[in-house]
Amino acid sequence: MNIIREETISLFENNNGQVSLTQTRKKGLELKQKVIEELRNCADVYARIFTFSIHNMRNSKLKDLRQTWRHSRFYFGKNKVMAVALGRGVEDEYKENLHKLTRKLQGQTGLLFTNSSRKEVLEFFSKYSEDDFARSGRMASQTVVLEEGSLKSFPHSMEPYLRKLGLPTKLVKGVITLTREYTVCEAGEILTPEKATILKLFGYKMAQFRVSIESMWSNDGTYEVFTNRRPETVVPSQVHLKAPPKMEEDDDVPLLQMQQIESDDDD
């Protein structure tokens, strides 16, 4: 899979102290031209091109998907460049009816070049999904409630950190205890960083990474648009969580986990 990244223009000074963009602009144009050539080559080599949209984007999940479909090619990221490569209208389309395909390139949408059949692609992606932790800024799909009681899975050193996240905790004979039932989030509310972190600490994966196939172009010039074939996943409106599995008796482990949870990575 080639992930087409945003062009970054760097400013630098020449010997006279003047700022020049010539070199970086040239490199950016060369990169775009290379991508255009690759896309057109894929249109020549593969029998079908599918447009797809991604829900709850995760780079690590997309990387795994690429490995599963290593016989095909994924392009995702720079919609305008992909549209230029294949054609935005009848007058400049690379092959017949490709301009209809590029109209779908909006938002988090990409292209899948493949020789797999229409049936194989639709069946695979209608069943494919991967659960993951919800991120802050996303809407909660469920109401999540933590049950009152001891949290023996967490070492006592984490109690101040849990309180900082908003949990009603205290130490009882050296054991972290949730003093009352606590609602982490209500269905429909936007998750704060603290709420997303609590869900992750308790091991609850609310988000679902999945791919929707939206249309298909075939090398005979035919084009087809698909309606939503995937049934909505039915989940309970409210869930009650107990303490997660016990951590190792090593304070370095939870501290490392806390650092990873608090970091804003792209995984």
FIDOLO-272436 format. One line per field, with one value per residue: residue number from 1; x, y, z of N, C-alpha, C in turn. Coordinates in Angstrom, 3 decimals. Each point is the difference from the previous one (the first is absolute). Layout:
<sites>
seq <- NUM_...
n_c1 <- X_...
n_c2 <- Y_...
n_c3 <- Z_...
ca_c1 <- X_...
ca_c2 <- Y_...
ca_c3 <- Z_...
c_c1 <- X_...
c_c2 <- Y_...
c_c3 <- Z_...
</sites>
This chain:
<sites>
seq <- 1_2_3_4_5_6_7_8_9_10_11_12_13_14_15_16_17_18_19_20_21_22_23_24_25_26_27_28_29_30_31_32_33_34_35_36_37_38_39_40_41_42_43_44_45_46_47_48_49_50_51_52_53_54_55_56_57_58_59_60_61_62_63_64_65_66_67_68_69_70_71_72_73_74_75_76_77_78_79_80_81_82_83_84_85_86_87_88_89_90_91_92_93_94_95_96_97_98_99_100_101_102_103_104_105_106_107_108_109_110_111_112_113_114_115_116_117_118_119_120_121_122_123_124_125_126_127_128_129_130_131_132_133_134_135_136_137_138_139_140_141_142_143_144_145_146_147_148_149_150_151_152_153_154_155_156_157_158_159_160_161_162_163_164_165_166_167_168_169_170_171_172_173_174_175_176_177_178_179_180_181_182_183_184_185_186_187_188_189_190_191_192_193_194_195_196_197_198_199_200_201_202_203_204_205_206_207_208_209_210_211_212_213_214_215_216_217_218_219_220_221_222_223_224_225_226_227_228_229_230_231_232_233_234_235_236_237_238_239_240_241_242_243_244_245_246_247_248_249_250_251_252_253_254_255_256_257_258_259_260_261_262_263_264_265_266_267
n_c1 <- 0.842_-0.279_0.468_-0.828_1.116_-0.432_0.095_1.220_-0.223_1.309_0.167_0.876_1.114_0.214_1.099_-0.980_-0.390_-0.175_-1.302_0.268_-0.950_0.905_0.980_-0.650_-0.332_1.233_0.477_-0.839_0.328_1.269_-0.272_-0.704_0.962_0.858_-0.761_-0.112_1.282_0.198_-0.845_0.521_1.174_-0.476_-0.475_1.238_0.533_-0.786_-0.794_0.093_-0.725_0.160_-1.018_0.668_-0.784_0.707_-0.448_0.221_0.574_0.747_1.163_0.054_-1.300_0.222_1.064_-0.740_-0.911_0.967_0.451_-1.237_-0.033_1.104_-0.973_-0.470_-0.513_0.351_-0.806_0.562_-0.682_0.485_-1.233_0.489_1.098_-0.739_-0.753_1.097_0.523_-1.200_-0.074_-0.224_0.174_-1.000_0.298_0.219_-1.024_0.715_-1.127_-0.754_-0.723_1.308_-0.478_-0.810_1.076_0.698_-1.253_0.324_1.064_-0.694_0.630_-0.257_0.314_0.096_1.050_-0.688_1.227_-0.761_0.445_-0.248_-0.903_-1.033_-0.354_1.263_0.066_-1.206_0.222_1.254_-0.252_-0.984_1.025_0.852_0.527_0.556_-0.202_-0.215_0.925_-1.047_0.061_0.719_-1.098_-0.101_-1.089_-0.404_0.167_0.530_-0.872_1.104_-0.289_0.788_0.110_-0.700_1.123_0.752_1.116_-0.010_-0.516_-0.291_1.295_0.245_1.158_-0.972_-0.273_1.081_0.558_-0.600_0.349_1.191_-0.264_-0.312_0.697_-1.118_1.300_0.361_1.025_-0.353_0.758_0.447_-1.323_0.185_-0.884_-0.920_-0.149_-0.296_-1.166_0.697_-0.703_0.701_-1.018_-0.743_-0.839_0.769_0.693_0.689_0.869_0.265_1.200_-0.551_-1.151_0.650_0.762_-1.075_-0.650_1.121_0.075_-1.296_0.767_-0.804_-0.178_-0.246_1.163_-0.317_1.185_-0.551_-0.198_-0.531_-0.401_0.351_1.020_-0.225_1.217_-0.434_1.004_-1.258_0.282_-0.464_-1.010_0.176_-1.104_0.544_-1.116_-0.326_0.928_0.686_-0.566_-0.738_1.147_-0.636_0.016_0.211_-1.076_0.099_1.246_0.149_1.029_0.722_0.826_0.975_0.544_0.487_0.620_1.182_0.603_-0.073_0.356_1.108_-0.671_-0.757_1.196_0.558_-0.960_0.141_1.329_-0.182_-0.823_0.869_0.881_0.079_0.098_0.451_0.300
n_c2 <- -1.186_0.964_0.523_0.780_0.569_0.887_0.843_-0.067_1.297_-0.190_0.967_0.495_0.450_0.797_0.098_0.539_-1.072_-0.295_-0.022_-1.312_-0.152_0.388_-0.355_0.446_1.070_0.005_-0.274_0.968_0.734_-0.315_0.163_1.114_0.365_-0.389_0.585_1.046_-0.157_-0.131_0.987_0.658_-0.333_0.275_1.097_-0.083_-0.218_0.698_-1.034_0.281_1.107_-0.105_0.797_0.425_-0.041_0.685_-0.841_1.030_0.885_-1.063_0.639_-0.481_0.281_1.182_0.040_-0.499_0.892_0.856_-0.520_0.036_1.211_-0.676_-0.760_0.997_1.176_0.600_1.002_0.794_1.123_0.038_0.348_1.229_-0.513_-0.816_1.073_0.738_-1.005_-0.198_1.292_1.312_-0.194_-0.024_1.305_-0.279_-0.834_-0.763_-0.520_-0.644_1.047_0.190_0.995_-1.010_-0.767_0.937_0.056_-1.263_0.609_-0.161_0.826_-0.871_0.239_-1.256_-0.529_-1.047_-0.255_-0.814_-1.235_0.191_-0.964_0.512_-1.274_-0.306_1.133_-0.078_-1.278_0.222_1.129_-0.781_-0.826_0.798_-0.127_1.014_-0.555_1.201_0.632_0.561_0.990_0.886_0.710_-1.317_-0.336_-0.080_-1.256_-0.027_-0.273_0.429_-1.008_0.557_-1.270_0.299_0.267_-1.023_0.668_-1.272_0.177_1.133_0.267_0.009_-0.050_-0.662_-0.096_0.759_-0.810_-1.034_0.546_0.205_-1.233_0.145_-1.132_-0.369_0.096_-1.022_0.059_-1.269_0.075_1.099_-0.117_0.342_0.875_-0.412_1.195_0.160_-0.358_-0.130_0.981_-0.754_-0.451_0.925_-0.869_0.356_-0.111_1.132_-0.931_0.274_0.589_0.533_0.196_0.431_0.666_0.343_0.202_0.613_0.660_0.095_0.210_1.092_-0.784_1.288_0.341_0.153_-0.487_0.623_-0.714_1.055_-0.963_1.047_-0.324_-0.376_0.114_-0.488_-0.752_-0.440_0.910_-1.089_0.642_-0.328_0.515_-0.179_-0.536_0.459_-0.936_0.752_-0.999_0.877_0.176_-1.014_1.062_-0.477_0.661_-0.952_0.212_-1.038_0.698_-1.100_-0.259_0.539_-0.874_-0.775_1.140_0.045_-0.663_0.985_0.973_-0.477_-1.112_0.278_0.415_-1.059_-0.757_0.707_-0.083_-1.277_-0.122_0.762_-0.757_1.006_-1.359_-0.586_-0.811
n_c3 <- 0.000_-0.836_1.092_-0.665_0.397_0.902_-1.040_0.510_0.021_-0.108_0.904_-0.881_0.554_-1.068_-0.724_-0.720_0.718_-1.284_0.211_-0.211_-0.919_-0.883_0.841_1.088_-0.715_-0.499_1.226_0.445_-1.056_0.250_1.297_-0.262_-0.849_0.934_0.911_-0.809_-0.260_1.328_0.221_-1.009_0.495_1.229_-0.592_-0.471_1.214_0.808_0.182_1.298_0.150_1.310_0.231_1.064_1.053_0.889_0.910_0.828_-0.782_-0.275_0.043_1.246_0.074_-0.565_0.797_0.985_-0.368_-0.119_1.139_0.471_-0.566_0.295_-0.490_0.757_-0.377_1.147_-0.313_0.915_-0.127_-1.233_0.319_0.097_0.527_0.742_0.229_0.146_0.705_0.526_0.302_-0.076_-1.293_-0.857_-0.044_1.295_-0.029_0.821_0.475_-0.838_0.368_-0.049_-0.744_-0.267_-0.065_-0.634_-0.431_0.279_-0.518_1.098_0.832_0.976_-1.262_-0.435_-0.648_-0.400_-0.455_-0.712_-0.042_1.299_0.039_-0.610_-0.147_-0.325_-0.669_-0.546_-0.182_-0.380_-0.644_-0.423_0.174_-0.636_1.211_0.641_1.194_0.503_0.697_0.567_-0.835_0.655_0.184_0.220_-0.656_1.262_-0.357_1.222_0.945_0.603_0.824_0.936_0.345_1.071_0.658_0.430_-0.258_0.343_-1.213_0.669_-0.150_1.292_-0.673_-0.610_1.303_0.215_-0.877_0.582_1.162_-0.555_-0.409_1.293_0.189_0.619_0.180_0.789_0.822_-0.072_1.100_-0.643_-0.107_-1.281_0.447_-0.850_0.571_-1.262_-0.473_-1.110_-0.547_-0.828_-0.734_-0.562_-0.511_-1.027_1.140_-0.116_-0.323_1.265_0.018_1.101_-0.610_-1.089_0.875_0.692_-1.146_-0.358_1.155_-0.237_-1.064_0.001_-1.064_-0.109_-0.564_-1.275_-0.332_-1.030_-1.084_-0.607_-0.814_-0.746_-0.786_-1.279_-0.489_-1.160_-0.400_0.040_0.942_0.605_0.562_1.288_0.513_1.225_0.420_1.191_-0.176_0.846_0.668_0.641_0.662_0.552_0.787_1.213_0.374_0.944_0.445_0.827_0.455_0.158_0.994_-0.752_-0.861_0.936_0.362_-0.591_0.940_-0.863_0.803_-0.593_0.104_1.088_0.506_-0.600_0.508_1.117_-0.202_-0.317_1.034_0.695_-0.671_-0.835_-0.102_-1.151_0.992
ca_c1 <- -0.842_0.717_-0.724_0.437_-0.009_-0.091_1.275_0.477_0.928_0.921_0.663_1.409_0.652_1.196_1.150_-0.337_-1.003_-1.325_-0.720_-0.259_-0.891_0.148_0.419_-1.032_-1.127_0.374_-0.106_-1.420_-0.568_0.539_-0.677_-1.361_0.055_0.293_-1.236_-0.914_0.455_-0.287_-1.445_-0.372_0.532_-0.906_-1.232_0.299_0.348_-1.070_-1.280_-1.054_0.348_-1.094_0.146_-0.386_0.113_0.464_-0.639_0.936_1.308_1.162_1.078_0.460_-1.002_0.113_1.216_-0.349_-0.887_0.870_0.697_-0.980_-0.290_1.265_-0.102_-0.668_0.649_-0.830_0.442_-0.862_0.576_0.007_-1.104_0.128_1.019_-0.592_-0.992_0.737_0.599_-0.995_-0.866_-1.124_-1.107_0.060_1.046_1.361_0.069_1.053_-0.723_-1.430_-0.840_0.739_-0.384_-1.115_0.626_0.710_-0.978_-0.189_1.182_-0.262_0.202_0.891_-0.313_1.171_-0.177_0.525_0.228_0.058_-0.504_-1.015_-1.320_-0.971_-0.564_1.016_0.228_-1.184_-0.191_1.041_-0.152_-1.283_0.205_1.243_0.035_0.943_-0.320_1.110_-0.375_-0.535_0.887_-0.635_-0.566_-0.986_-1.258_-0.175_-1.118_-0.685_0.200_0.906_-0.049_0.936_-0.640_0.648_0.757_1.461_0.665_1.227_0.853_0.903_0.874_-0.415_0.664_-0.794_-1.207_-0.076_-0.225_-1.402_-0.777_0.223_-0.868_-1.377_-0.616_-0.153_0.770_0.811_0.688_-0.572_0.968_0.983_-0.645_-0.800_-1.422_-0.966_-0.903_-1.391_-0.173_0.441_-0.305_1.121_-0.542_-1.377_-0.110_-0.255_0.849_1.344_0.976_1.142_1.214_-0.056_-0.957_0.601_1.068_-0.633_-0.482_1.167_0.531_-0.888_0.042_-1.252_0.138_-1.299_0.076_0.102_0.629_-0.586_0.117_-1.209_0.228_-1.023_-0.234_0.961_0.247_0.614_0.785_-0.830_-0.620_-1.238_0.116_-1.122_-0.041_-0.590_-0.652_0.579_-0.326_0.315_-1.016_0.516_0.344_-0.885_0.734_-0.863_0.047_0.758_0.831_0.592_1.343_0.706_1.430_0.644_0.894_1.048_1.286_1.176_0.403_1.168_-0.525_0.446_-0.930_-1.100_0.493_0.232_-1.307_-0.590_0.660_-0.481_-1.398_-0.105_0.614_-0.957_0.623_-0.885_-0.349
ca_c2 <- 1.186_1.246_1.056_1.240_0.941_1.400_0.607_0.966_0.950_0.512_1.254_0.038_1.203_-0.178_0.736_1.418_0.156_-0.004_-1.255_-0.632_-1.157_-0.664_-1.392_-0.827_-0.048_-0.922_-1.354_-0.299_-0.270_-1.285_-1.045_-0.105_-0.607_-1.415_-0.635_-0.038_-1.085_-1.272_-0.224_-0.347_-1.335_-0.933_-0.061_-0.864_-1.357_-0.659_-0.090_0.759_1.023_0.262_1.090_-0.439_0.980_-0.612_0.435_-0.092_-0.220_-0.391_-0.336_-1.372_-0.903_0.116_-0.732_-1.427_-0.264_-0.036_-1.283_-1.018_0.191_0.356_-0.246_1.169_1.261_1.005_1.388_0.700_1.213_1.245_-0.187_0.828_-0.599_-1.209_0.426_0.485_-1.151_-0.823_0.874_0.596_0.174_-0.816_0.496_-0.317_-1.293_-0.878_-1.062_0.268_0.035_0.152_1.250_-0.308_-0.553_1.030_0.843_-0.569_0.269_1.088_-0.399_-1.148_-0.958_-0.459_-0.861_-1.361_-0.597_-1.439_-0.953_-0.812_0.207_0.847_-0.779_-0.189_1.261_0.374_-0.949_0.191_1.244_0.015_-0.721_0.435_1.089_-0.193_0.839_0.806_0.942_1.277_1.137_1.226_0.773_-0.828_-0.160_-1.294_-0.764_-0.676_0.476_-0.933_0.189_-0.806_-0.475_0.305_-1.103_0.048_-0.081_-0.701_-0.143_1.142_0.151_1.124_1.228_0.650_0.609_1.449_0.184_-0.301_1.124_1.120_-0.229_0.265_-1.155_0.131_-1.108_0.180_-1.219_-0.723_-1.044_-0.123_-0.388_1.068_-0.338_0.941_0.179_-0.031_-0.243_1.194_0.005_0.557_0.799_-0.269_-0.169_1.245_1.105_0.027_-0.490_0.836_-0.820_-0.779_-1.098_-0.954_-0.688_-0.940_-1.145_-0.790_-0.645_-1.107_-0.959_-0.045_0.486_0.477_0.355_-1.109_0.327_-0.765_0.580_-0.121_0.068_0.916_-0.103_-0.851_0.188_-1.174_0.385_0.039_1.311_0.068_0.614_-0.395_0.578_-0.933_0.517_-0.573_-1.415_-0.509_0.290_0.703_-0.851_0.216_0.005_0.425_1.443_0.251_-1.117_0.150_-0.561_-0.268_0.252_-0.770_-1.064_0.452_0.377_-0.590_0.670_0.812_1.349_0.547_-0.409_0.958_1.316_-0.029_-0.038_1.323_0.861_-0.362_0.395_1.448_0.513_0.153_-0.608_-0.260_-1.428
ca_c3 <- 0.000_0.014_0.688_-0.594_1.110_-0.339_-0.342_0.974_-0.609_1.011_-0.312_0.378_-0.481_-0.815_0.526_0.131_1.026_-0.602_0.133_-1.297_-0.001_-1.295_0.105_0.613_-0.921_-1.070_0.544_0.175_-1.319_-0.451_0.766_-0.521_-1.327_0.194_0.478_-1.145_-0.885_0.669_-0.049_-1.370_-0.245_0.675_-0.802_-1.143_0.434_0.757_-0.715_0.664_0.990_0.941_0.966_1.339_1.080_1.247_1.239_1.132_-0.612_0.793_-0.925_0.228_-0.569_-1.452_-0.347_0.048_-1.130_-1.186_0.000_-0.368_-1.426_-0.628_-1.445_-0.560_0.385_0.640_0.013_0.953_0.563_-0.776_-0.945_-1.201_-0.866_-0.575_-0.987_-1.162_-0.674_-0.706_-0.784_0.711_-0.937_-1.215_-0.896_0.441_0.696_-0.516_-0.693_-0.094_1.199_1.266_0.664_0.904_1.206_0.769_0.691_1.340_0.818_0.934_1.395_0.228_-1.053_-0.713_-1.154_0.055_-1.316_0.238_-0.986_0.665_-0.589_0.692_1.090_1.037_0.701_0.773_1.100_1.012_0.750_0.712_1.258_0.646_0.974_1.099_1.159_0.504_1.042_-0.470_0.226_0.464_-1.086_-0.683_0.721_0.661_-0.573_1.103_1.368_0.680_1.451_0.783_1.223_1.281_0.581_-0.053_-1.304_0.356_-1.174_-0.073_1.177_0.847_-0.445_-1.036_0.556_-0.284_-1.431_-0.269_0.538_-0.912_-1.155_0.414_0.646_1.461_0.574_1.194_0.408_1.136_0.339_-1.066_-1.263_-0.594_0.059_-0.576_1.142_-0.461_-1.434_-0.723_-1.429_-0.765_-1.097_-0.433_-1.448_-0.720_0.429_-0.562_0.978_0.373_0.129_1.250_-0.167_-0.931_0.732_0.941_-0.788_-0.407_1.195_0.347_-1.102_-0.759_-1.370_-0.466_-1.417_-0.943_-1.281_-1.095_-1.336_-0.817_-1.442_-0.491_-1.440_-0.717_-1.434_-0.624_-1.177_-1.206_-0.022_0.785_1.325_0.844_1.353_0.956_1.195_1.217_0.081_1.333_1.024_1.166_1.131_1.142_1.276_1.108_0.222_1.223_0.467_1.326_0.006_1.241_-0.126_-1.067_0.485_0.920_-0.563_0.635_1.244_-0.331_-0.204_-1.271_-1.050_-0.136_-0.348_-1.434_-0.637_0.131_-0.958_-1.321_-0.105_-0.059_-1.233_-1.117_-1.166_-1.140_-0.098
c_c1 <- 0.876_-0.854_0.561_-0.113_-0.099_1.398_0.359_1.025_0.851_0.641_1.468_0.631_1.196_1.115_-0.279_-1.070_-1.424_-0.628_-0.337_-0.903_0.205_0.281_-1.104_-1.231_0.275_-0.131_-1.451_-0.663_0.475_-0.685_-1.417_-0.026_0.272_-1.244_-1.005_0.366_-0.301_-1.486_-0.448_0.520_-0.894_-1.312_0.194_0.135_-1.179_-1.347_-1.081_0.585_-1.236_0.301_-0.495_0.111_0.338_-0.704_0.961_1.396_1.082_1.091_0.453_-0.963_0.080_1.238_-0.255_-0.867_0.806_0.724_-0.936_-0.284_1.268_0.037_-0.655_0.739_-1.026_0.647_-0.973_0.685_-0.165_-1.032_0.173_1.018_-0.552_-1.018_0.675_0.564_-0.999_-0.978_-1.195_-1.219_0.192_1.193_1.411_0.108_1.011_-0.586_-1.500_-0.709_0.763_-0.374_-1.178_0.535_0.602_-0.954_-0.233_1.152_-0.194_0.187_0.970_-0.365_1.277_-0.367_0.635_0.086_0.175_-0.459_-1.005_-1.372_-0.851_-0.536_0.989_0.198_-1.186_-0.224_1.015_-0.290_-1.354_0.122_1.169_-0.224_0.996_-0.368_1.237_-0.518_-0.485_0.962_-0.775_-0.475_-1.037_-1.262_-0.092_-1.224_-0.820_0.196_0.834_0.051_1.005_-0.669_0.831_0.776_1.491_0.510_1.367_0.960_0.996_0.884_-0.365_0.601_-0.803_-1.194_-0.066_-0.291_-1.464_-0.903_0.113_-0.880_-1.472_-0.687_-0.088_0.693_0.671_0.674_-0.670_0.907_0.958_-0.575_-0.823_-1.460_-0.832_-1.125_-1.481_-0.033_0.315_-0.311_1.122_-0.519_-1.438_0.004_-0.340_0.871_1.383_1.002_1.111_1.239_-0.026_-0.923_0.558_1.099_-0.571_-0.473_1.170_0.608_-0.843_-0.173_-1.243_0.161_-1.381_-0.009_0.152_0.585_-0.616_0.084_-1.297_0.371_-1.145_-0.276_1.096_0.065_0.687_0.686_-0.738_-0.776_-1.280_0.277_-1.252_0.137_-0.715_-0.696_0.651_-0.461_0.187_-1.121_0.642_0.261_-0.893_0.807_-0.961_0.160_0.816_0.782_0.561_1.345_0.500_1.476_0.584_0.885_1.164_1.289_1.116_0.350_1.280_-0.500_0.415_-0.979_-1.162_0.456_0.240_-1.321_-0.667_0.601_-0.505_-1.437_-0.124_0.567_-1.016_0.635_-1.043_-0.423_-1.484
c_c2 <- 1.234_1.043_1.326_1.085_1.432_0.538_1.033_0.908_0.603_1.291_-0.091_1.226_-0.354_0.864_1.480_0.259_0.018_-1.381_-0.555_-1.211_-0.864_-1.484_-0.882_-0.099_-0.988_-1.440_-0.403_-0.350_-1.340_-1.164_-0.210_-0.684_-1.493_-0.759_-0.130_-1.139_-1.368_-0.344_-0.430_-1.387_-1.054_-0.150_-0.887_-1.466_-0.738_0.106_0.884_1.022_0.257_1.279_-0.517_1.164_-0.742_0.624_-0.255_-0.368_-0.340_-0.431_-1.446_-1.015_0.007_-0.738_-1.502_-0.393_-0.080_-1.334_-1.126_0.042_0.382_-0.291_1.175_1.256_0.955_1.376_0.781_1.280_1.261_-0.092_0.779_-0.586_-1.254_0.361_0.509_-1.165_-0.761_0.828_0.492_0.215_-0.867_0.394_-0.387_-1.348_-0.921_-1.171_0.296_-0.152_0.091_1.295_-0.211_-0.533_1.112_0.968_-0.471_0.348_1.254_-0.507_-1.170_-1.131_-0.372_-0.893_-1.363_-0.521_-1.499_-0.807_-0.956_0.349_0.940_-0.716_-0.149_1.269_0.355_-0.930_0.221_1.233_0.123_-0.674_0.544_1.162_-0.359_0.950_0.756_0.962_1.300_1.125_1.209_0.812_-0.764_-0.124_-1.399_-0.701_-0.714_0.761_-1.061_0.339_-0.932_-0.393_0.350_-1.219_0.152_-0.161_-0.636_-0.133_1.154_0.059_1.269_1.320_0.754_0.770_1.514_0.293_-0.248_1.111_1.221_-0.129_0.225_-1.150_0.209_-1.173_0.408_-1.333_-0.580_-1.197_-0.281_-0.384_1.172_-0.443_1.110_0.145_-0.005_-0.340_1.290_-0.135_0.698_0.931_-0.422_-0.146_1.338_1.162_-0.115_-0.387_1.019_-0.895_-0.888_-1.209_-1.068_-0.809_-1.025_-1.251_-0.903_-0.734_-1.209_-0.989_-0.055_0.666_0.360_0.276_-1.242_0.512_-0.876_0.785_-0.237_0.145_0.796_-0.100_-0.835_0.407_-1.256_0.413_-0.141_1.317_0.118_0.564_-0.308_0.635_-0.978_0.752_-0.665_-1.441_-0.562_0.327_0.693_-0.976_0.342_-0.108_0.429_1.489_0.365_-1.245_0.335_-0.717_-0.223_0.297_-0.856_-1.102_0.575_0.306_-0.730_0.790_0.787_1.391_0.590_-0.327_0.963_1.397_0.108_0.017_1.368_0.958_-0.282_0.455_1.500_0.571_0.022_-0.539_-0.267_-1.441_-0.207
c_c3 <- 0.000_0.680_-0.480_1.049_-0.511_-0.303_1.050_-0.668_1.100_-0.488_0.396_-0.643_-0.863_0.570_0.195_1.045_-0.535_0.114_-1.371_0.165_-1.229_0.125_0.551_-0.893_-1.122_0.464_0.176_-1.315_-0.542_0.701_-0.520_-1.363_0.098_0.439_-1.140_-0.946_0.604_-0.077_-1.394_-0.376_0.646_-0.774_-1.234_0.402_0.635_-0.724_0.592_0.976_0.852_0.784_1.343_0.972_1.290_1.185_1.154_-0.484_1.025_-0.978_0.145_-0.608_-1.522_-0.498_-0.006_-1.193_-1.292_-0.098_-0.428_-1.500_-0.769_-1.500_-0.717_0.446_0.592_-0.176_0.871_0.447_-0.794_-1.112_-1.299_-0.979_-0.672_-1.085_-1.264_-0.805_-0.864_-0.819_0.773_-0.892_-1.231_-0.866_0.434_0.726_-0.683_-0.778_0.078_1.356_1.322_0.718_0.947_1.325_0.856_0.691_1.435_0.941_0.838_1.432_0.122_-0.961_-0.735_-1.166_0.258_-1.430_0.204_-1.216_0.632_-0.570_0.846_1.233_1.139_0.830_0.897_1.187_1.110_0.851_0.692_1.363_0.815_0.967_1.093_1.134_0.467_1.062_-0.611_0.365_0.502_-1.200_-0.802_0.854_0.598_-0.581_1.071_1.302_0.723_1.487_0.670_1.310_1.237_0.496_-0.183_-1.428_0.213_-1.177_-0.129_1.244_0.766_-0.462_-1.060_0.547_-0.238_-1.471_-0.364_0.517_-0.906_-1.243_0.335_0.691_1.512_0.701_1.307_0.309_1.242_0.270_-1.156_-1.349_-0.522_-0.043_-0.633_1.019_-0.372_-1.490_-0.764_-1.489_-0.752_-1.082_-0.280_-1.522_-0.651_0.417_-0.623_1.088_0.238_0.049_1.248_-0.142_-0.939_0.688_0.972_-0.744_-0.391_1.189_0.409_-1.157_-0.863_-1.362_-0.556_-1.506_-0.865_-1.315_-1.078_-1.298_-0.761_-1.473_-0.623_-1.496_-0.643_-1.473_-0.521_-1.297_-1.323_-0.083_0.799_1.386_0.802_1.378_0.912_1.124_1.210_0.180_1.408_0.984_1.192_1.138_1.186_1.290_1.102_0.251_1.241_0.396_1.374_0.006_1.419_-0.223_-1.115_0.570_0.787_-0.740_0.733_1.254_-0.241_-0.351_-1.333_-1.120_-0.127_-0.362_-1.494_-0.755_0.051_-1.018_-1.413_-0.207_-0.178_-1.279_-1.121_-1.264_-1.059_-0.104_0.151
</sites>
